[in-house]
Amino acid sequence: MTEKEQSGKRSLALPITLLLLVMSVMGNVLLSTKNIGYTRDQTVDEGRTVFTQLEKGKSDLAYWSRLAGEAVASPAAENGIGRVTAAYLSESIARGEAHLGSLLETAEKLDVSAFEGAAGAYADFMADRKEKLAAIGAGSGPLADAERAALEGSKTSFEEMEELLTEFHYAGSDNKNVLIRLAGGHDWLPIAAKLRDAVLK
């Protein structure tokens, strides 16, 4: 092989090597960009879930406290109204309690030391309310004083918990930066801590 042929081969090898190197770098950058985009979208979705749990949890509590109030206020002469309302309230709690339960589970994932067992305490608290309300609903005749007291206690608890959730600023549900902050526990973990304390007291 002549020196000229060797030189020609060397001159081709360098551009090809550089081209492959550039393509490899571009491929890595593209994959990294896609991965960053996926991670960001996932974080936004997590933040949106937290926002929804807070929003629906607050709405549920307001509805439950109103139902408990209606049951307490039912006239003694209308024997069945208070009991039917109590039974319906128990069923309504069963349908909606998962919103705040899931919120406390998320809080525990973000801060185990502060929220360990919080979701379980909330579930026990709601189970106790459901059981008492279902028992009232299954009874007959005018509401007894103890039953009215139980309904009043549930109403007060739900109102207090709803008041805690009003501390959250329900704005920015479409703002990705807001949702990313929520996914990291910003702006709502202190509220979740108060909710934990409310079900533990």
LUMDRENDREN-20820 format. One record per atom (N, C-alpha, C): residue number from 1; x, y, z; residue in three letters; atom name. Coordinates in steps of 0.1 Angstrom, whole numbers, padded with zeros to 4 digits. Layout:
# residues N
- NUM  X  Y  Z  ala  CA
...
END
This chain:
# residues 201
- 1  0009  -0012  0000  met  N
- 1  0000  0000  0000  met  CA
- 1  0009  0012  0000  met  C
- 2  0006  0021  -0009  thr  N
- 2  0014  0033  -0010  thr  CA
- 2  0011  0043  0001  thr  C
- 3  0020  0052  0003  glu  N
- 3  0018  0063  0013  glu  CA
- 3  0006  0071  0010  glu  C
- 4  0004  0073  -0003  lys  N
- 4  -0008  0082  -0007  lys  CA
- 4  -0021  0075  -0003  lys  C
- 5  -0022  0061  -0005  glu  N
- 5  -0034  0054  -0001  glu  CA
- 5  -0036  0054  0014  glu  C
- 6  -0025  0053  0021  gln  N
- 6  -0026  0053  0036  gln  CA
- 6  -0031  0067  0041  gln  C
- 7  -0026  0077  0035  ser  N
- 7  -0030  0091  0038  ser  CA
- 7  -0045  0093  0035  ser  C
- 8  -0050  0087  0024  gly  N
- 8  -0064  0088  0020  gly  CA
- 8  -0073  0082  0030  gly  C
- 9  -0069  0070  0035  lys  N
- 9  -0077  0063  0045  lys  CA
- 9  -0077  0070  0058  lys  C
- 10  -0066  0076  0062  arg  N
- 10  -0065  0083  0075  arg  CA
- 10  -0074  0095  0074  arg  C
- 11  -0074  0102  0063  ser  N
- 11  -0082  0114  0061  ser  CA
- 11  -0097  0111  0062  ser  C
- 12  -0102  0099  0058  leu  N
- 12  -0116  0095  0059  leu  CA
- 12  -0119  0091  0073  leu  C
- 13  -0110  0084  0080  ala  N
- 13  -0113  0079  0093  ala  CA
- 13  -0116  0090  0103  ala  C
- 14  -0109  0101  0103  leu  N
- 14  -0111  0111  0112  leu  CA
- 14  -0125  0118  0111  leu  C
- 15  -0129  0122  0099  pro  N
- 15  -0143  0127  0098  pro  CA
- 15  -0154  0117  0102  pro  C
- 16  -0152  0105  0099  ile  N
- 16  -0162  0095  0102  ile  CA
- 16  -0163  0093  0118  ile  C
- 17  -0151  0093  0124  thr  N
- 17  -0151  0092  0139  thr  CA
- 17  -0157  0104  0145  thr  C
- 18  -0154  0116  0140  leu  N
- 18  -0161  0128  0146  leu  CA
- 18  -0176  0128  0144  leu  C
- 19  -0180  0123  0132  leu  N
- 19  -0194  0122  0129  leu  CA
- 19  -0202  0113  0139  leu  C
- 20  -0196  0101  0141  leu  N
- 20  -0202  0092  0150  leu  CA
- 20  -0202  0097  0165  leu  C
- 21  -0191  0104  0168  leu  N
- 21  -0190  0110  0182  leu  CA
- 21  -0201  0121  0184  leu  C
- 22  -0203  0129  0173  val  N
- 22  -0213  0140  0174  val  CA
- 22  -0227  0133  0175  val  C
- 23  -0230  0123  0167  met  N
- 23  -0243  0116  0167  met  CA
- 23  -0246  0110  0181  met  C
- 24  -0235  0104  0187  ser  N
- 24  -0237  0098  0200  ser  CA
- 24  -0240  0108  0210  ser  C
- 25  -0233  0120  0210  val  N
- 25  -0236  0131  0220  val  CA
- 25  -0250  0136  0218  val  C
- 26  -0254  0138  0205  met  N
- 26  -0268  0143  0203  met  CA
- 26  -0278  0133  0208  met  C
- 27  -0276  0120  0206  gly  N
- 27  -0285  0110  0210  gly  CA
- 27  -0286  0110  0226  gly  C
- 28  -0275  0112  0232  asn  N
- 28  -0275  0112  0247  asn  CA
- 28  -0283  0125  0252  asn  C
- 29  -0281  0136  0245  val  N
- 29  -0287  0148  0249  val  CA
- 29  -0302  0147  0247  val  C
- 30  -0306  0140  0236  leu  N
- 30  -0321  0138  0233  leu  CA
- 30  -0327  0129  0243  leu  C
- 31  -0320  0119  0247  leu  N
- 31  -0326  0109  0257  leu  CA
- 31  -0327  0116  0271  leu  C
- 32  -0317  0124  0274  ser  N
- 32  -0317  0131  0287  ser  CA
- 32  -0328  0141  0287  ser  C
- 33  -0330  0149  0276  thr  N
- 33  -0341  0158  0275  thr  CA
- 33  -0355  0152  0277  thr  C
- 34  -0357  0140  0270  lys  N
- 34  -0369  0133  0271  lys  CA
- 34  -0371  0128  0286  lys  C
- 35  -0361  0124  0292  asn  N
- 35  -0362  0119  0306  asn  CA
- 35  -0365  0130  0315  asn  C
- 36  -0359  0142  0313  ile  N
- 36  -0362  0153  0322  ile  CA
- 36  -0377  0158  0320  ile  C
- 37  -0381  0157  0307  gly  N
- 37  -0395  0161  0304  gly  CA
- 37  -0405  0151  0310  gly  C
- 38  -0402  0138  0310  tyr  N
- 38  -0410  0128  0316  tyr  CA
- 38  -0411  0130  0331  tyr  C
- 39  -0399  0132  0337  thr  N
- 39  -0399  0134  0352  thr  CA
- 39  -0407  0146  0356  thr  C
- 40  -0406  0157  0348  arg  N
- 40  -0413  0169  0351  arg  CA
- 40  -0428  0167  0350  arg  C
- 41  -0432  0161  0340  asp  N
- 41  -0447  0158  0338  asp  CA
- 41  -0452  0149  0349  asp  C
- 42  -0444  0139  0353  gln  N
- 42  -0448  0130  0364  gln  CA
- 42  -0450  0138  0377  gln  C
- 43  -0440  0148  0380  thr  N
- 43  -0441  0156  0392  thr  CA
- 43  -0453  0165  0391  thr  C
- 44  -0456  0170  0379  val  N
- 44  -0468  0179  0378  val  CA
- 44  -0481  0171  0381  val  C
- 45  -0481  0159  0376  asp  N
- 45  -0493  0150  0379  asp  CA
- 45  -0494  0147  0394  asp  C
- 46  -0483  0145  0400  glu  N
- 46  -0484  0143  0415  glu  CA
- 46  -0489  0155  0422  glu  C
- 47  -0484  0167  0418  gly  N
- 47  -0489  0179  0424  gly  CA
- 47  -0504  0181  0421  gly  C
- 48  -0508  0178  0409  arg  N
- 48  -0523  0179  0406  arg  CA
- 48  -0531  0170  0415  arg  C
- 49  -0526  0158  0417  thr  N
- 49  -0533  0148  0426  thr  CA
- 49  -0535  0154  0440  thr  C
- 50  -0524  0160  0445  val  N
- 50  -0525  0166  0459  val  CA
- 50  -0535  0177  0459  val  C
- 51  -0535  0186  0449  phe  N
- 51  -0544  0197  0448  phe  CA
- 51  -0559  0191  0448  phe  C
- 52  -0561  0181  0440  thr  N
- 52  -0575  0175  0439  thr  CA
- 52  -0579  0169  0452  thr  C
- 53  -0570  0163  0459  gln  N
- 53  -0573  0157  0472  gln  CA
- 53  -0577  0167  0482  gln  C
- 54  -0569  0178  0483  leu  N
- 54  -0573  0189  0492  leu  CA
- 54  -0586  0196  0488  leu  C
- 55  -0588  0198  0475  glu  N
- 55  -0601  0204  0471  glu  CA
- 55  -0613  0196  0474  glu  C
- 56  -0612  0183  0470  lys  N
- 56  -0623  0174  0472  lys  CA
- 56  -0625  0171  0487  lys  C
- 57  -0614  0170  0494  gly  N
- 57  -0615  0167  0509  gly  CA
- 57  -0623  0178  0516  gly  C
- 58  -0619  0191  0512  lys  N
- 58  -0626  0202  0518  lys  CA
- 58  -0641  0202  0515  lys  C
- 59  -0644  0199  0502  ser  N
- 59  -0658  0199  0498  ser  CA
- 59  -0666  0188  0505  ser  C
- 60  -0659  0176  0507  asp  N
- 60  -0666  0165  0514  asp  CA
- 60  -0669  0169  0528  asp  C
- 61  -0659  0175  0535  leu  N
- 61  -0661  0179  0549  leu  CA
- 61  -0672  0189  0551  leu  C
- 62  -0673  0198  0542  ala  N
- 62  -0684  0208  0542  ala  CA
- 62  -0697  0201  0540  ala  C
- 63  -0698  0192  0531  tyr  N
- 63  -0711  0184  0529  tyr  CA
- 63  -0714  0176  0541  tyr  C
- 64  -0704  0169  0547  trp  N
- 64  -0707  0160  0558  trp  CA
- 64  -0712  0168  0570  trp  C
- 65  -0706  0180  0573  ser  N
- 65  -0710  0188  0584  ser  CA
- 65  -0724  0193  0582  ser  C
- 66  -0727  0196  0570  arg  N
- 66  -0741  0201  0567  arg  CA
- 66  -0751  0190  0569  arg  C
- 67  -0748  0178  0565  leu  N
- 67  -0757  0166  0567  leu  CA
- 67  -0759  0163  0582  leu  C
- 68  -0748  0164  0589  ala  N
- 68  -0749  0161  0604  ala  CA
- 68  -0757  0172  0610  ala  C
- 69  -0756  0184  0606  gly  N
- 69  -0764  0195  0611  gly  CA
- 69  -0778  0193  0608  gly  C
- 70  -0782  0188  0596  glu  N
- 70  -0796  0186  0593  glu  CA
- 70  -0802  0175  0601  glu  C
- 71  -0794  0165  0604  ala  N
- 71  -0798  0153  0612  ala  CA
- 71  -0801  0158  0626  ala  C
- 72  -0792  0166  0632  val  N
- 72  -0794  0171  0645  val  CA
- 72  -0806  0180  0646  val  C
- 73  -0808  0188  0636  ala  N
- 73  -0819  0198  0636  ala  CA
- 73  -0833  0192  0633  ala  C
- 74  -0833  0179  0629  ser  N
- 74  -0846  0173  0625  ser  CA
- 74  -0856  0173  0637  ser  C
- 75  -0868  0177  0635  pro  N
- 75  -0878  0178  0646  pro  CA
- 75  -0880  0164  0652  pro  C
- 76  -0882  0163  0665  ala  N
- 76  -0885  0150  0671  ala  CA
- 76  -0897  0144  0666  ala  C
- 77  -0907  0152  0661  ala  N
- 77  -0920  0147  0656  ala  CA
- 77  -0917  0139  0643  ala  C
- 78  -0907  0143  0635  glu  N
- 78  -0903  0136  0623  glu  CA
- 78  -0893  0126  0626  glu  C
- 79  -0898  0115  0631  asn  N
- 79  -0889  0104  0637  asn  CA
- 79  -0879  0099  0627  asn  C
- 80  -0883  0097  0614  gly  N
- 80  -0873  0090  0605  gly  CA
- 80  -0863  0099  0598  gly  C
- 81  -0865  0112  0598  ile  N
- 81  -0857  0121  0590  ile  CA
- 81  -0842  0121  0595  ile  C
- 82  -0841  0123  0608  gly  N
- 82  -0827  0123  0614  gly  CA
- 82  -0820  0110  0612  gly  C
- 83  -0827  0099  0613  arg  N
- 83  -0821  0086  0611  arg  CA
- 83  -0817  0083  0597  arg  C
- 84  -0826  0087  0588  val  N
- 84  -0823  0085  0573  val  CA
- 84  -0811  0093  0570  val  C
- 85  -0810  0106  0575  thr  N
- 85  -0799  0115  0572  thr  CA
- 85  -0786  0109  0577  thr  C
- 86  -0786  0104  0589  ala  N
- 86  -0774  0098  0596  ala  CA
- 86  -0769  0086  0588  ala  C
- 87  -0779  0078  0583  ala  N
- 87  -0775  0066  0575  ala  CA
- 87  -0768  0070  0562  ala  C
- 88  -0774  0080  0556  tyr  N
- 88  -0769  0085  0543  tyr  CA
- 88  -0755  0092  0545  tyr  C
- 89  -0754  0099  0556  leu  N
- 89  -0741  0105  0560  leu  CA
- 89  -0730  0094  0561  leu  C
- 90  -0733  0083  0568  ser  N
- 90  -0724  0072  0569  ser  CA
- 90  -0719  0067  0556  ser  C
- 91  -0729  0065  0547  glu  N
- 91  -0726  0060  0533  glu  CA
- 91  -0717  0070  0525  glu  C
- 92  -0721  0083  0527  ser  N
- 92  -0713  0094  0520  ser  CA
- 92  -0699  0094  0524  ser  C
- 93  -0696  0092  0537  ile  N
- 93  -0683  0092  0542  ile  CA
- 93  -0675  0081  0536  ile  C
- 94  -0681  0069  0535  ala  N
- 94  -0675  0057  0529  ala  CA
- 94  -0671  0060  0515  ala  C
- 95  -0679  0068  0508  arg  N
- 95  -0676  0071  0494  arg  CA
- 95  -0665  0081  0492  arg  C
- 96  -0664  0091  0502  gly  N
- 96  -0655  0102  0499  gly  CA
- 96  -0642  0103  0508  gly  C
- 97  -0641  0094  0518  glu  N
- 97  -0631  0095  0528  glu  CA
- 97  -0617  0093  0522  glu  C
- 98  -0616  0086  0511  ala  N
- 98  -0603  0083  0505  ala  CA
- 98  -0595  0095  0501  ala  C
- 99  -0601  0106  0498  his  N
- 99  -0594  0118  0494  his  CA
- 99  -0584  0123  0504  his  C
- 100  -0588  0125  0516  leu  N
- 100  -0579  0129  0527  leu  CA
- 100  -0570  0118  0532  leu  C
- 101  -0575  0106  0531  gly  N
- 101  -0567  0094  0535  gly  CA
- 101  -0555  0093  0525  gly  C
- 102  -0557  0095  0513  ser  N
- 102  -0546  0094  0503  ser  CA
- 102  -0537  0106  0505  ser  C
- 103  -0542  0118  0508  leu  N
- 103  -0534  0130  0511  leu  CA
- 103  -0524  0127  0522  leu  C
- 104  -0529  0120  0533  leu  N
- 104  -0520  0117  0544  leu  CA
- 104  -0510  0106  0541  leu  C
- 105  -0514  0097  0532  glu  N
- 105  -0504  0087  0527  glu  CA
- 105  -0493  0094  0520  glu  C
- 106  -0497  0104  0511  thr  N
- 106  -0486  0111  0504  thr  CA
- 106  -0477  0119  0514  thr  C
- 107  -0484  0125  0524  ala  N
- 107  -0476  0132  0534  ala  CA
- 107  -0466  0123  0541  ala  C
- 108  -0470  0111  0543  glu  N
- 108  -0461  0101  0550  glu  CA
- 108  -0449  0097  0541  glu  C
- 109  -0452  0096  0528  lys  N
- 109  -0441  0093  0519  lys  CA
- 109  -0431  0105  0518  lys  C
- 110  -0435  0117  0520  leu  N
- 110  -0427  0129  0520  leu  CA
- 110  -0419  0131  0533  leu  C
- 111  -0426  0127  0544  asp  N
- 111  -0420  0129  0557  asp  CA
- 111  -0425  0118  0567  asp  C
- 112  -0417  0107  0566  val  N
- 112  -0422  0095  0574  val  CA
- 112  -0422  0098  0589  val  C
- 113  -0412  0105  0594  ser  N
- 113  -0411  0107  0608  ser  CA
- 113  -0422  0115  0614  ser  C
- 114  -0427  0125  0606  ala  N
- 114  -0438  0133  0610  ala  CA
- 114  -0452  0127  0608  ala  C
- 115  -0453  0119  0598  phe  N
- 115  -0467  0114  0594  phe  CA
- 115  -0469  0099  0595  phe  C
- 116  -0459  0092  0601  glu  N
- 116  -0461  0078  0602  glu  CA
- 116  -0473  0074  0610  glu  C
- 117  -0482  0066  0604  gly  N
- 117  -0494  0062  0610  gly  CA
- 117  -0506  0072  0609  gly  C
- 118  -0503  0084  0603  ala  N
- 118  -0514  0094  0602  ala  CA
- 118  -0526  0089  0593  ala  C
- 119  -0523  0083  0582  ala  N
- 119  -0534  0078  0574  ala  CA
- 119  -0542  0067  0581  ala  C
- 120  -0535  0059  0589  gly  N
- 120  -0542  0049  0596  gly  CA
- 120  -0551  0055  0607  gly  C
- 121  -0546  0065  0614  ala  N
- 121  -0554  0072  0624  ala  CA
- 121  -0566  0079  0618  ala  C
- 122  -0564  0084  0606  tyr  N
- 122  -0576  0091  0599  tyr  CA
- 122  -0586  0080  0596  tyr  C
- 123  -0581  0068  0591  ala  N
- 123  -0591  0058  0587  ala  CA
- 123  -0598  0053  0599  ala  C
- 124  -0592  0052  0611  asp  N
- 124  -0598  0047  0623  asp  CA
- 124  -0609  0058  0627  asp  C
- 125  -0605  0070  0626  phe  N
- 125  -0614  0081  0630  phe  CA
- 125  -0627  0081  0622  phe  C
- 126  -0625  0079  0609  met  N
- 126  -0637  0079  0600  met  CA
- 126  -0645  0066  0602  met  C
- 127  -0638  0055  0605  ala  N
- 127  -0645  0042  0607  ala  CA
- 127  -0654  0044  0619  ala  C
- 128  -0649  0050  0630  asp  N
- 128  -0657  0053  0642  asp  CA
- 128  -0669  0061  0639  asp  C
- 129  -0667  0072  0631  arg  N
- 129  -0678  0080  0627  arg  CA
- 129  -0689  0072  0619  arg  C
- 130  -0684  0065  0609  lys  N
- 130  -0693  0057  0601  lys  CA
- 130  -0701  0047  0609  lys  C
- 131  -0695  0040  0618  glu  N
- 131  -0701  0030  0627  glu  CA
- 131  -0712  0037  0635  glu  C
- 132  -0709  0048  0642  lys  N
- 132  -0719  0055  0650  lys  CA
- 132  -0731  0060  0642  lys  C
- 133  -0728  0066  0631  leu  N
- 133  -0738  0071  0622  leu  CA
- 133  -0747  0060  0616  leu  C
- 134  -0741  0049  0613  ala  N
- 134  -0749  0038  0607  ala  CA
- 134  -0758  0032  0618  ala  C
- 135  -0753  0032  0631  ala  N
- 135  -0761  0027  0642  ala  CA
- 135  -0773  0036  0644  ala  C
- 136  -0771  0049  0643  ile  N
- 136  -0782  0058  0645  ile  CA
- 136  -0792  0056  0634  ile  C
- 137  -0787  0055  0622  gly  N
- 137  -0796  0053  0610  gly  CA
- 137  -0804  0040  0612  gly  C
- 138  -0798  0030  0618  ala  N
- 138  -0805  0017  0619  ala  CA
- 138  -0815  0017  0631  ala  C
- 139  -0815  0027  0639  gly  N
- 139  -0824  0028  0651  gly  CA
- 139  -0838  0031  0647  gly  C
- 140  -0847  0034  0657  ser  N
- 140  -0861  0037  0654  ser  CA
- 140  -0865  0047  0665  ser  C
- 141  -0876  0054  0661  gly  N
- 141  -0881  0064  0670  gly  CA
- 141  -0873  0077  0670  gly  C
- 142  -0877  0087  0678  pro  N
- 142  -0870  0100  0679  pro  CA
- 142  -0855  0097  0683  pro  C
- 143  -0847  0106  0679  leu  N
- 143  -0833  0106  0682  leu  CA
- 143  -0831  0107  0698  leu  C
- 144  -0823  0099  0704  ala  N
- 144  -0820  0100  0718  ala  CA
- 144  -0810  0111  0720  ala  C
- 145  -0809  0116  0732  asp  N
- 145  -0800  0127  0735  asp  CA
- 145  -0785  0122  0731  asp  C
- 146  -0782  0110  0734  ala  N
- 146  -0768  0105  0731  ala  CA
- 146  -0766  0105  0716  ala  C
- 147  -0776  0102  0709  glu  N
- 147  -0775  0101  0694  glu  CA
- 147  -0773  0115  0688  glu  C
- 148  -0781  0125  0694  arg  N
- 148  -0779  0139  0690  arg  CA
- 148  -0766  0144  0693  arg  C
- 149  -0760  0140  0705  ala  N
- 149  -0747  0144  0709  ala  CA
- 149  -0736  0138  0699  ala  C
- 150  -0738  0126  0695  ala  N
- 150  -0729  0120  0686  ala  CA
- 150  -0729  0127  0672  ala  C
- 151  -0741  0130  0668  leu  N
- 151  -0742  0138  0655  leu  CA
- 151  -0736  0152  0656  leu  C
- 152  -0738  0158  0667  glu  N
- 152  -0733  0171  0670  glu  CA
- 152  -0717  0171  0670  glu  C
- 153  -0712  0160  0676  gly  N
- 153  -0698  0158  0677  gly  CA
- 153  -0692  0156  0663  gly  C
- 154  -0699  0148  0655  ser  N
- 154  -0694  0146  0641  ser  CA
- 154  -0694  0159  0633  ser  C
- 155  -0705  0167  0635  lys  N
- 155  -0706  0180  0628  lys  CA
- 155  -0695  0189  0632  lys  C
- 156  -0692  0190  0645  thr  N
- 156  -0681  0198  0650  thr  CA
- 156  -0668  0194  0644  thr  C
- 157  -0665  0181  0645  ser  N
- 157  -0652  0176  0639  ser  CA
- 157  -0650  0179  0625  ser  C
- 158  -0661  0177  0617  phe  N
- 158  -0660  0180  0602  phe  CA
- 158  -0658  0195  0600  phe  C
- 159  -0664  0203  0608  glu  N
- 159  -0663  0217  0606  glu  CA
- 159  -0649  0222  0609  glu  C
- 160  -0643  0216  0620  glu  N
- 160  -0630  0220  0624  glu  CA
- 160  -0619  0215  0613  glu  C
- 161  -0621  0203  0608  met  N
- 161  -0612  0198  0598  met  CA
- 161  -0614  0207  0585  met  C
- 162  -0626  0210  0581  glu  N
- 162  -0628  0219  0570  glu  CA
- 162  -0621  0232  0571  glu  C
- 163  -0622  0238  0583  glu  N
- 163  -0615  0250  0586  glu  CA
- 163  -0600  0250  0584  glu  C
- 164  -0594  0238  0588  leu  N
- 164  -0580  0236  0586  leu  CA
- 164  -0576  0237  0571  leu  C
- 165  -0585  0231  0563  leu  N
- 165  -0582  0230  0548  leu  CA
- 165  -0585  0244  0542  leu  C
- 166  -0592  0253  0548  thr  N
- 166  -0593  0266  0542  thr  CA
- 166  -0580  0274  0542  thr  C
- 167  -0570  0269  0550  glu  N
- 167  -0557  0276  0550  glu  CA
- 167  -0550  0275  0537  glu  C
- 168  -0553  0264  0530  phe  N
- 168  -0547  0262  0517  phe  CA
- 168  -0552  0272  0506  phe  C
- 169  -0544  0277  0498  his  N
- 169  -0548  0287  0488  his  CA
- 169  -0552  0279  0475  his  C
- 170  -0565  0278  0473  tyr  N
- 170  -0569  0270  0461  tyr  CA
- 170  -0569  0278  0448  tyr  C
- 171  -0557  0280  0444  ala  N
- 171  -0554  0288  0431  ala  CA
- 171  -0542  0281  0425  ala  C
- 172  -0541  0283  0412  gly  N
- 172  -0529  0278  0405  gly  CA
- 172  -0530  0263  0401  gly  C
- 173  -0542  0258  0400  ser  N
- 173  -0543  0244  0396  ser  CA
- 173  -0538  0241  0382  ser  C
- 174  -0537  0251  0374  asp  N
- 174  -0531  0249  0360  asp  CA
- 174  -0517  0255  0359  asp  C
- 175  -0511  0259  0370  asn  N
- 175  -0498  0264  0370  asn  CA
- 175  -0488  0253  0374  asn  C
- 176  -0479  0250  0364  lys  N
- 176  -0470  0238  0366  lys  CA
- 176  -0461  0241  0377  lys  C
- 177  -0456  0253  0379  asn  N
- 177  -0447  0256  0390  asn  CA
- 177  -0454  0254  0404  asn  C
- 178  -0466  0258  0405  val  N
- 178  -0474  0256  0417  val  CA
- 178  -0475  0241  0420  val  C
- 179  -0479  0233  0409  leu  N
- 179  -0481  0219  0411  leu  CA
- 179  -0468  0211  0414  leu  C
- 180  -0457  0216  0409  ile  N
- 180  -0444  0210  0412  ile  CA
- 180  -0441  0212  0427  ile  C
- 181  -0444  0224  0432  arg  N
- 181  -0442  0227  0446  arg  CA
- 181  -0450  0218  0455  arg  C
- 182  -0463  0216  0451  leu  N
- 182  -0472  0208  0459  leu  CA
- 182  -0466  0193  0459  leu  C
- 183  -0461  0189  0448  ala  N
- 183  -0456  0175  0447  ala  CA
- 183  -0444  0173  0457  ala  C
- 184  -0437  0184  0460  gly  N
- 184  -0426  0184  0470  gly  CA
- 184  -0430  0186  0484  gly  C
- 185  -0443  0188  0486  gly  N
- 185  -0448  0190  0500  gly  CA
- 185  -0449  0205  0504  gly  C
- 186  -0446  0214  0495  his  N
- 186  -0447  0228  0499  his  CA
- 186  -0461  0232  0500  his  C
- 187  -0464  0241  0509  asp  N
- 187  -0477  0248  0510  asp  CA
- 187  -0488  0240  0516  asp  C
- 188  -0486  0227  0518  trp  N
- 188  -0497  0219  0524  trp  CA
- 188  -0493  0210  0535  trp  C
- 189  -0481  0206  0536  leu  N
- 189  -0477  0197  0547  leu  CA
- 189  -0480  0202  0561  leu  C
- 190  -0479  0215  0564  pro  N
- 190  -0483  0220  0577  pro  CA
- 190  -0498  0218  0580  pro  C
- 191  -0506  0219  0569  ile  N
- 191  -0520  0217  0570  ile  CA
- 191  -0523  0203  0573  ile  C
- 192  -0516  0194  0566  ala  N
- 192  -0518  0180  0568  ala  CA
- 192  -0514  0176  0582  ala  C
- 193  -0504  0183  0588  ala  N
- 193  -0500  0180  0602  ala  CA
- 193  -0511  0184  0611  ala  C
- 194  -0518  0195  0609  lys  N
- 194  -0529  0199  0617  lys  CA
- 194  -0541  0189  0616  lys  C
- 195  -0543  0184  0603  leu  N
- 195  -0553  0174  0601  leu  CA
- 195  -0550  0161  0609  leu  C
- 196  -0538  0157  0608  arg  N
- 196  -0533  0145  0616  arg  CA
- 196  -0536  0147  0631  arg  C
- 197  -0533  0159  0636  asp  N
- 197  -0535  0162  0650  asp  CA
- 197  -0550  0162  0654  asp  C
- 198  -0558  0166  0644  ala  N
- 198  -0573  0167  0646  ala  CA
- 198  -0579  0153  0648  ala  C
- 199  -0574  0143  0641  val  N
- 199  -0580  0130  0642  val  CA
- 199  -0574  0122  0653  val  C
- 200  -0563  0127  0658  leu  N
- 200  -0556  0120  0669  leu  CA
- 200  -0561  0124  0683  leu  C
- 201  -0567  0137  0684  lys  N
- 201  -0570  0142  0697  lys  CA
- 201  -0582  0135  0703  lys  C
END
